[in-house]
């Protein structure tokens, strides 16, 4: 149990009513999870407003309420605290409640449209290989050393973040590498964290369904760097024109990585094949198990973080060269002479990068068949762009379902088809059932061909009308390719 006044340290208060010495059993922002002795934080959300559930929280036993707007009638015996920003207050309170764990561990946040998961995962694997006890908060999974804790969001809620960091510290972790999505940043899910540094990978067309405009999306990413403390580092992609924007007004030390422009951490691609990537880094030729220019950027970002955290460059490069990368990011499956590539690419830029990477290593003669879909209840403007890219950069393209959620998959596919010109229709198939789409691609393939299955990557489900049905692209394509060897 902790006193309410102690967990309100550093929170911007407007007013207080009641006993600030009241004991707090836990901090809750979902009224359904309130129990006797809870402090209920009313957070305005995108779908519902926590202020509408204050009465319910009190009925379930909350003894204190933290909110932006006080109720018209205040219950006797309840402590009310009015704050400027309850979402931010939640993060700060959670940090105080769990003993400010981010002050006892080096936390580095990675943001950007693409590359967050790969960069965070590579850093976790790298520091584990170098002998550190290390935590990971990512889209794919949360980890404390090798212990896996399933992930439900790119960045967990503010209370879960602090609870996980507390567990990491208690289990001896010295570092934690975490993805910081734009949603999490503006929703203050990382409020209360003391960061050792932050990384900006890139920014392209994504999440406009949530942020409204591209400028708002950029500002969401920039907020992470604006709030970095003096003494932290801000490491950005110098080849992305928004990299310098991220550094404006940041009190942290400024560092860059790049392939094309002058930078603190710079590399040159020597060779790029389906087997791996060779880079020249400061005159050293290093071979990596990952491929593509986009992964060269990820590797440089990882190198930069490690060096800025005090590691020796030579040791970092030696260990990094043996790491395979993140699950669902350019995963290769070769059966019957056919190569299937499963990748999470679900934005135009990510899909373009993967397609250009594959086309850059094709030897000629083999065909590229791309399977792609677009998620439901998400940014609709990218649908025709994704379809156009798949058709233009492939010999054949199959448009299919990808987590339709509560939308009609047929309508999603019609939105995608709008990006395809009359001359491109002949090399395009539209198959609503994703399993059938993968089966068709396998049947159309011959020895030497490449099948790209884009959009889901590590995900092992299809989300349809609120229900997640098991579906794993890698499992499905492996099954059908193996059937080809038996025929």
Secondary structure, 3 states (H helix, E strand, C coil): CEEHHHHCCCCCEEEEECCCCCEECEEECCHHHCCCCEEEECCECCCCEHHHHHHHHHHCCCCEEEECCCCCCCCCCCEEEEECCHHHHHHHHHHHHCCCHHHCCEEEEEECCCCHHHHHHHHHHHHHHCCCCEEEECCCEEEECCEEEECCCCCCCHHHHHHHHHHHHHCCCCEEEEECCHHHHHCCCCCCCCCCEEEECCCCCCCHHHHCCHHHHHHHHHHHHHCCCCCCEEEEECCCCCHHHHHCCCCCEEEEEECCCCCCEECEEEEEECCEEEEEECCEEEEECCCCHHHHHHHHHHHHHHHHCCCCHHHHHHHHCCCCCCCCCCEEEEECCEEEEEECCCCHHHHHHHHHHHHHHCCCCCCEEEEECCCCCCCCCCHHHHHHHHHHHCCEEEECCCCCECCCHHHHHHHHHCCCCHHHHHHEEECCCHHHHHHHHHHHCCCCCEEEEECCCCCCEEEECCEEEECCHHHHHHHHHHHHHHC
